[in-house]
Amino acid sequence: MPIAIQLPALSPTMSEGKITKWLKKEGDKVNSGDGIAECETDKSNLEIEATDSGTLLKILAPAGSSTPVGGVIGWIGKPGEAIPETPAPAAPVAAAPRPAPVLSAVPSKPKPPPVPVAAPAPSERLRVSPLARKMAETQGIDLASVPGSGPNGRIVKSDVEQAMTAPAPGKTGQIIRATPGVRLPPEELPVTSMRKVIAQRLTEVKPGVPHFYLTIEVEMDQALQLREEAKAQDLKISVNDVLVKATAMAVRRFPRINQVFAGDRILQLKTVDVGVAVAIEDGLITPVVRDADVKGITEIAQEIRELAERAKRKALKPEEYTGGSITVSNLGMFGIDSFIAVINPPQAAILAVGKVEPKVVVRDGAMVIRQMMSLTLSGDHRVIDGAVGAQYLQELRSLLEHPLRLVL
């Protein structure tokens, strides 16, 4: 029987996609893993890969047409096979609830770790969505041991996430310091009775994510001097690049900022990944700088430029704009003094950055002029308390006012 080609969820928030171009035509031979069409999602333009081998018998969704996730866009089979008159009903394929730090929002009740399955025999095909395959490669997960929950047993994003979050038997994790090149999965922590009450009461007052806000002013003279010294060495860095590095290092030192509220448990993230808000033509997207706490400022600067450029072309891959520990939203370049940003779930915090401008301040009893910048932290009160947020901002200010700490 012919096999239906269903439109996969190519991004965590995707509900439908527009076929912009077919890379194969009817009658062409198709191998599993081949790119067969290009699709415009709500975030970027991505390639659809074939999950089965055969001949492309029929194209149902021509270029320019939109199809819901799970909808049938074509058929693959043997030459001459009859195509069903009624397309298979659409079923969700690799749909994910919300962007998450390397994983999606977790169900309210913990699931048992997935039971490993035997690797498929050589004659069997391992059905894997492109996003799930990429995630497994990044995290070092053996797909042969991951049971698939998608159509026809296909391994999808949520299956890989389940494998990533399943705790190892007997493991009682502690916060582990960053090691370059090593990315550890999150650790599940129980939600205390106090945190349950805080979450319940605050969400009654402020449904969804109960925000709280803290604002601090930072003296940026030394950070600006660091930028000028880098410029003299033909190194291109911006104030925002310095801020991203400092934000990440402060998160590493205050891991409570690096948590995700997941119903009846809290996920303690073990990596520090900073999202950077980028304005694009029809909205906003937040590319993520992975392991920003262990990268140098110049490396971060180059990565942000590359991610921002591809974001504006809608050429980012889902793994490049999902997840993250905290987001930095900088409107200072637009002349904004200060503002309040909305948290990007399931992250627990976002930093709103205003412009750097000269102000009269008092230092040692005398009025002096300093280059000042406003920072406002929005925190998820189900996870972060005001005192933790205040301590985090104090550490962040110290790093920015003494930027040598960022490079030593």
FIKOL-161285 format. One record per residue: residue in one letter; x, y, z of N, C-alpha, C, CB in turn. Coordinates in steps of 0.1 Angstrom, whole numbers, plus 5000, padded with zeros to 4 digits. Glycine has a CB too. Layout:
AXYZXYZXYZXYZ/...
***
This chain:
M500849885000500050005000500950125000499150005012/P500450234993501250364993501250415007500650464984/I502350495010502450555023502250705022503950525029/A501350755031501050905031502250985036499850925039/I502551095030503551185034502851295042504451255023/Q503051295056502351385064503251505067501851325077/L502651625068503451745072503951735086502651875069/P505251725089505651715103505751855109507051655104/A505751855123505951985130507352015130505351975145/L507752115122509152155120509652255130509352205106/S508752305138509052395149508152365160509052545145/P508552395173507752365184506352425185508452395197/T506252545178504952625179504152615166505252765182/M504652525157504052515143502652445144504952445134/S501652505138500352445136500052415122499252535142/E500652485113500452465098501752515091499152525093/G501852465079503052505071502652535057504152405072/K503352625050503152655036504252595028503152805034/I503852505018504852445009505252554999504152315002/T506552585000507152684991507752624978508152764998/K508152504979508852444968508952294969510252504966/W508652214959508952074959510252044953507851994951/L511051964960512451934955512451804947513351914967/K511351734948511151614939509851634931511051484948/K509751564920508551574912507951434911508851624898/E506651424908505951294907506751204897504551314902/G506951084902507650984895509150964899507551014880/D509651064907511051054911511250954922511451194916/K512350894922512750794932513150874945513950704928/V512650824956512850894969513450794979511550964975/N514550834986515150754996514850815010516650734995/S514650735020514450785034515550885038514350665044/G515150995042516151105046516351205035517451035049/D515851175023515951275012515151405015515651214999/G515651515011514751635012513751635000515651765011/I512451645003511551634992510751764990510551524995/A510751855000510051984998510552085008508551965000/E510352205005510652315014509352375020511452425007/C509352405033508152445040508452575048507652335049/E507552675047507652795055506852775067507152915047/T507452785079506752765092506552905098507552675101/D506052905110505853035117507153095121505053015129/K508253025121509553075125510653085114510152985136/S510652985105511752985095511352895083513052935101/N512152885073511952805062512852675063512252875048/L512152565063512852435066512552335055512552385080/E513452235055513252125045512552005051514652085040/I511551955044510851825048511651705042509351835043/E511951615051512651495047511651375046513751455057/A511951285036511151165035511551075046511451105021/T510551005051510750905062510650765056509750925073/D510350755044510250615037510850625023508750565036/S511250515018511850505004510750454995513050415004/G510850494982509950454972509950564961508550434978/T508750564954508550664943507550764947508150584930/L507750884944506850994947505650974937507451134946/L504550924942503450884933502551014931502650774939/K502351094941501351194939501751314949499951144942/I501651434944501751554952500351614954502651664945/L499951624967498651674970498651814974498051584981/A499751864979499852004983500852074974500352014998/P500352144964501352214955502052324961500552254942/A503052374955503752494960502852614962504952524951/G502952674973502052794976500852754985501552844963/S500652624987499452584995499852565009498852454989/S498952585018499152565033498452435037498652685041/T499052365047498552235052498752235067499252115045/P497752185075497952175089498952065092496652145096/V499552075104500551975108499751835109501152005122/G500351735103499751605102498951585089498851585114/G498751695082497951675069498751605058497551815064/V498151535050498851455039499151555027497951345034/I500451555024500851645013501251565001502051725018/G501351435002501651354991501751204994503051394985/W502051124984502050974986503350914980500850904980/I503950824988505150744983504750594982506350764993/G505250534972504950384971505650324959503450364969/K505150214955505750154943505150204930505649994944/P505850214919505350264907504050184903506350254896/G502950254900501750194895500750164906502050064888/E501150174919500250154930499150254930501050154943/A497950204933496750284934496750374946495450204933/I496450504945496450594956494950594962496850734952/P494850584975493450594981492750724977493550584996/E491450714974490750834970490650934981489350794965/T490450884993490250965005491550975013489150915014/P492251085014493451095021493351055035494051235020/A494451005041494450965055494151085063495750895059/P493351065074493051185083494351235089492051145094/A494351375090495451435096495651395111495351595095/A496851375115497151345129498351425133497351185131/P498451465145499551545149500851465147499451585164/V501851535142503151475140504251555146503451455124/A504851505156505951565163505551705169507151585154/A504351715172503851845178504451865192502351865177/A504851985195505352015208504652135214506952045208/P504352135227503552235233504152375233503252205247/R505352395238505952525239507452515237505552595252/P508152615234509652605234510152575248510252735228/A511152505249511752475262513252465262511052345268/P513852475273515352465273515752325270515852515286/V515952305258516452175253515352065254517652125261/L514252095261513152005262511852085262513251915274/S510752025260509452095260508852095274508552025250/A507752165275507052165288506752025292505752255287/V506851995305506751855309505351835315507851825320/P504851715312503451685318503451695333503051545313/S502251715338502051735352502451615360500651775355/K502351495355502651375362503951315356501551275363/P504951285364506151225358505851085352507251215368/K506551065340506350935334507550855337506250955318/P507450715337508550635340509550645329508150485342/P510850615331511850625321511450525309513250585326/P511750565297511350475286512150345286511650545272/V511450245282512050105283512850095270510949995284/P514150065271515050045259514449935250516450025262/V514549955237514149855228515349805220513049905219/A515249695215516449635207516649715195516149485204/A517849725190518149795178517449725166519649805176/P516949805156516249735146517149645137515649845137/A516649545132517349455123517749525111516549325120/P518849485104519249555092518149585082520349485085/S517149495081516049505071515049605076515449375069/E515049655089514049745094514549885092513749715108/R513649985090513950125089513650195102513150185078/L514550275107514350355119513650485115515650385126/R512350495118511650615114511850725124510150585113/V512450835120512850945129512551075122514350935133/S511951175129511751305124513051375123510651385132/P513251475113514551545112514951615125514451645101/L513951675132514251745144514751655155513051835149/A514051535156514351435166515751385164513351325167/R516051355151517451305148518551405152517451275133/K518251535149519251635152519451645167518851775146/M518351645174518451655189519151535195517051655195/A518951415189519651295194521151305192519051165188/E521451355180522851365177523551465186523051415162/T522851575189523451675198523651625212522551805198/Q522651545217522651505231523351365232521351495236/G523751305221524451175222523551065226525551185232/I522251065221521250965225521150865214519851025227/D521250735217521050625208519650605204521650495213/L519250645192517850635187517350495187517750695173/A518250395186517750265186517150225199518950165183/S517450295210516850265223515650355227517950285234/V515250435217514150525220512850475213514450675215/P511850445220510550405214509850525207509650335224/G509350505196508650615188507150615191508850595174/S506650735193505250755196504450815185505050835209/G505150855174504550915162503850815153505550995155/P503350865142502650775132503650665128502150855120/N503150535127503850425123505150405131504250435108/G505050435144506250415153507350515151506750285151/R507050625144508150725141508650795154507650835132/I509950805156510450875167510351025165511950835170/V509751095174509551245173510251315184508051275172/K510151445184510851535193510551495208510451675191/S509251475211508951445225509551315230507351435226/D509751215221510351085225511751115229510250985213/V512551195221513951225225513951295238514551305213/E513051395240512951465252512751375264511951575251/Q511851275262511551185273512851105277510451085269/A513651065266514850995269515851085276515450945256/M515851215272516851315278516551335293516751445271/T515251345297514851375310514751255320513551455310/A514751135314514651015323515851015332514450885314/P515651015345516751015354517450875355516351055368/A518750875356519450745357519150685370520950765355/P519050555371518650485384519650525395518650335382/G519150565406519950595418520650725417520950485420/K520450805407521150925406520551035414521250975391/T521351105423520851215430521851335426520951195446/G521451405416522251505411522451635419521751545397/Q523651695418523851825423524251915412525051815434/I524252045414524652135404526052115400524352285408/I526352085388527652055383528152175375527751925375/R529352215377529952335370530152305356531252375377/A530152405348530252385333531552325329529952525326/T531552235320532752185314532652205299532952035317/P533552275292533452305278533252175270534752375273/G532352175261532052065253531151955258533351995249/V530751975271529851875278528551935281530551815291/R527451885276526151935279525351825286525451975266/L524951855299524251765307522751785306524751775321/P521951685307520451695307520051755320519751565304/P518751815320518251865333518051765344516951935330/E518051815356517751725367516351755373518851745378/E515651655376514251675382514351695397513351555378/L513751795402513751825416512251825420514351965419/P511951775433510551785437510151925440510451695450/V508851955439508252085443507852075457507052115433/T508452155465508152155480506652205482509152245488/S506152185493504752225497504652375496504352175511/M505752445500505752595500505652645486506952645507/R506452585477506452625463505152595456507652555455/K504452485460503152455454502152565458502652315459/V502152605471501252705475501552845469501352725491/I502852875467503253005460502752995446504753015461/A502952885439502552875425501052885424502952745419/Q500252815433498852815432498252955435498252725443/R498753025445498153155449498553265439498653195462/L499753265434500153365425499553355411501653365423/T499253225407498653205394497153245394498853065389/E496553245406495153285408495153435406494653255422/V496153515410496153655408496653695394497153715419/K497653625389498253645376498353515368499653715377/P497253485361497153355354498353335345495853345346/G498653205342499753175333501053175341499853275321/V501953265338503253275345503153395353504453285335/P503153385367503153495376504453575376502753455390/H504453695369505653765368505953855381505653855356/F507253875384507553985393508754065386507953935407/Y508954185390509954265383510954335393509254375375/L512154335389513254405397514054485387514154295405/T514354615391515154705383516354745390514254825378/I517454755383518754805388519454885378519654675393/E520254985382521155065373522555015374520955215376/V523255015363524554965362525455065356524654835354/E526655085362527655175357528455105346528655225368/M528355155334528955085322530255135317527955085311/D530855225324532155295319533155185316532655395329/Q533455095326534454995323534154895312534754915336/A532854865311532454775300532654845286530954735302/L532354975286532555055274534055065270531955195275/Q534855075281536355075279536854945273537055115292/L536254835278536654705273536254695259535954595281/R535154745255534754735241535754815232533354795239/E536154935237537055015229538454955228537255155235/E538854885239540154815238540154695228540554765252/A538954635228538854525218538854575204537454445221/K538154695202538154755189539554785184537254875189/A540354835193541754875190542554745185542454945202/Q542054635190542754505186542054435174542754415198/D541154515167540454465156539454355159541354425145/L538954355172537954265177536654335178538354205190/K535654285171534354345170533454285180533754335156/I533254365191532254325201531354445205532954265214/S530154415210529254525213528954515228527954515205/V528254615233527754615247526854495249527054745251/N526054465239525154345241525854215242524154345229/D526954205235527854085236528354065250528954085225/V528854175255529354175269528254135279530054305273/L527054195276525954165285525554025285524754255281/V525553955273525153815272526153735280525153775257/K527453755278528453685286528253695301529853725282/A528053825305527853845320526553785325527753995322/T525453785317524253725320524353575323523153755309/A525153515314525353365315526153335327526053315302/M527253415330528053385341527353405354529353465341/A526453505355525653525367524653415369524953655366/V524153355358523153245359523953125365522553215345/R525153095360525952985365526152995380527252975358/R526253115385526553135399525253135408527353265402/F524153155401522853155408521953055400522153295409/P522152925402521352825394519852825396521852695398/R519352895407517952905409517252975397517552975422/I518053065391517553135379517353035367518453245375/N518152925368518252835357517352715359519652785355/Q516052745363515152635366513852655358514752625381/V513152545356511852545348510752485357511952465335/F509652555359508552505366507752405357507652615372/A507552285362506952185354505852115361507952085349/G504852185367503752125374504052075388503152015366/D504351945389504551885402506051865404503851755403/R506851925396508351915397509052035391508851785391/I510252055394511052165389512252105382511552265400/L512552155370513752105363514952195365513452095348/Q515952145370517252225372518052205360517952185385/L518252305352519052295340520452295343518752405330/K521252215336522652205339523552275329523052055339/T522952335318523652415309523152555309523652355294/V523952655305523552795305523452835291524552885313/D522252855285522052895272521253025272521252785264/V521753125265521153255266520453295253522153365269/G519153325254518353365242518553515240516853335243/V518653555227518853695224517753735215520253715217/A516853825220515653865212516153945200514753955221/V515653905188515953965175514654005168516753875166/A514454135165513354185158513454145143513154335159/I512454075138512354045123511154115117512353895121/E511054105104510054175097508654165102510054145082/D508254045106506854025110506753975124506153925101/G507754005133507653965147508953965154507053825147/L509153865163510253855171510653715173509953915185/I511953685173512453555175513753555184512853485161/T513953455191515053455201516053345198514553445215/P517053365189518153265188518853245201519153315177/V519353125203519953085216521453065214519252965221/V522253125222523653105223523852995234524453235227/R524252875229524452765238525752775246524452635230/D525752735258526952735267527652865267527952625262/A526852975268527353105268528253135280526253215268/D528153065290528953095302530453045300528353025314/V530652955291532052905289532652955276532052755289/K531953035268532453095256533053225258531353095245/G534053265250534553395251533653505245535953395244/I533953625248533053735244533053745228533453865250/T534253735223534353745208533653635201535853745204/E533753515207533053395201531553415202533353265208/I531053475213529653505215529253605205529353555229/A530053715203529753815194529553765180530853925194/Q530453685175530353625162529153535160531653545158/E528853455171527653365170526353445169527653275182/I526253555178525053635178524853695164525153745188/R525953755158525753815145525253715134527153875140/E525853595135525453495125524053445127526353365126/L523653425140522253385143521253495139522153345158/A521553615142520653725139520453745124521153855145/E521553725117521453745102520553635096522853735096/R520753515101519953405096518453415101520553265099/A518353465113516953485118516153585109517053545133/K516853685104516153785096515853725082516953905094/R516553615078516253545066515253435068517553505059/K514853415081514053295085514653165081512653305078/A515953155084516753045080517252965092517953085071/L516752995104517152925116516552785117516853005129/K517252695123516752565126516052565139517852455125/P515052485142514352485154515252475167513352375155/E516252395166517152385178517952505180518052265176/E517952605171518752725173517852835179519252775159/Y516552815180515752925187514852865198514952995176/T514952735201514152685212515052655224513452555208/G514452645236515252625248515852755253516352525246/G516852745262517452855267517152875282516952985261/S518152925290518052945304517353085307519352935311/I517653185299517153315302517353395289518053385313/T516553495287516553575274516953715277515153575267/V517753775268518153915269517453985258519753935268/S516654085262515954175253516454315254514354165255/N517154365244517854485244517154585235519354475241/L516554695240515954795232516654925234514454815236/G517854925240518655045243519055115230519855005250/M519255035219519755095206518555175200520154985197/F517355155205516255235200515955355209514955145199/G516855385218516655495227515755475239516155605219/I515355355242514455325253515255325266513855185251/D514755405276515455425289515355295297514755535297/S514155235298513855115305512555055301513955135321/F512354935303511054865300510954735307510854845285/I509754675306509454545313509254445302508254555323/A509954335302509754235292508954115297511154185287/V508254045288507453925292508353805290506153915283/I508253715300509053595301508653505289508753515314/N509753435283509553345272509453205278510753365262/P508253155280508153015286508852915278506652985288/P509352805285509252785299510452835307509152635302/Q511152925301512252995309511653065321513053095300/A512453085331511953155344512353295345512453075356/A513053355335513453485336513753545323514653505346/I513653685322514053755310514653885315512853775300/L515653935308516254065312515954175301517854045313/A515454285306515154395297516254495299513754455300/V516854535287517954625288517654765281519154555280/G517954865289517755005283519055055278517155095294/K518955185273520055245267521155285277519655375259/V522355305272523455355280523555505278524855285277/E523555585289523555725287524255785299522155785286/P524855905297525555975308524556025318526456085303/K524756005331523956055342524856105353522955945347/V524256205361524956255373524556155384524556395376/V525656105390525456015402526356055413525755865398/V526156005425526956045436527955925439526056075449/R529255965439530255865443531155925453531055825430/D531355865465532155915476531756055480533655905472/G530456085480529956215484530056325474530656255496/A530556285462530656395451529856355439532156405447/M529356455432528556435420529556415408527556545418/V529356305401530156275390529256225378531256165393/I529756225366529056175355529556035352529156275343/R528555945351528855805347527955755336528755715359/Q528355665328527555605318526655495324528455535306/M525455515325524555435333523555355323523755515343/M523155235328522255155320521255085329522955045312/S519955085325518955025334518754875329517655105332/L518654785339518354645337517054615345519554555341/T516054545339514854505346514754355344513654575341/L514754285355514554135355513054105357515454065365/S512554025348511153975350511353825354510253985337/G510853785365511053645370509753575372511753655383/D509753445370508653355372508553325387508753215364/H507553375394507553375409507253225414506553465414/R506853135405506652995409508052935412505952925398/V509052985406510452925407511353015415510952895393/I511353145411512353245416511653335426512953325405/D512253355437511753455447512553585445511953405461/G511953695451512553825449513953835454511653925456/A514253775465515653785470516653715461515653715484/V516253605455517153535445517353625433516553395441/G516253685428516353775417517253895420515053825412/A517153945432517954065436519454025437517454115450/Q519753905443521153865444521753835430521253735452/Y520853785421521353765407521753895400520253695399/L520853995402521154125396522354195402519954225398/Q522554175415523754225421525054165415523754205436/E525054035413526153965407526354015392525953815407/L525254025385525354075371525954215371523954075365/R525454305380526054435380527554435383525254525390/S527954355393529354345396530154295384529554245408/L529654205377530354155365530554265354529754035359/L529454335352529454445342530354565346528054495339/E530354595359531154705364532654675366530554755377/H532954545366534354495367534454385356534654435381/P534454425343534454335332535654245330534254405319/L536754275337537854185337537554045342539054245344/R536554045351536053915356535453825345535053935367/L535053885334534453815323535553745314533553905315/V536753795315537753745306538853675313538353855297/L538853675326539953605334539553465337540353685347/
***
